[in-house]
Amino acid sequence: MGRLSDERFGKLSVKYDTEQKELNKQITALQAELDSDKNKSVSADEFMAIVRKYTQARKLTPRMLNELIEKIEVCQAEIIDGKKVQRLKIYYNCIGSIEIPDFDLIPDNAVTVNTRQGVDINFAGAVV
């Protein structure tokens, strides 16, 4: 007849309510993540606008540092392989810190660009 018993309806109703609560939690979490990503995008755009002001700068000034850098963490100096090494972590305004990879670990690949027929330009990795 298409009718559910009261017991079966109760079980399905509880399952439905539980599923709805979980979905609402997921929606809230995903919305927060989306808002965070939007804020990161806006922050990156703001940072790029600040950087563009100083692309032709000849020297570093205190004003530049104040606009570009939020803080600098200086770690304890260590002796590694007989050399004194001290790590710095720079936190930039709007975007946070950036991890720069170790140049020794980056593979040295040559790049060939075909600019027009019969002309090739080769770029080799720079030695730092």
RATATA-V962586 format. One line per field, one symbol per residue. phi: phi as a letter, one per 20 degrees, with the letter a starting at -180 (. if undefined). A space follows every 10 residues. Layout:
phi: ???
//
This chain:
phi: .ndeffffff ffffffffff ffffffffff ffffffffff ffffffffff fffdfdfebe dgfggffede acedeffcdc lmdecceccd defmcnecee ffffeefede dddeebgncd ddcdffed
//
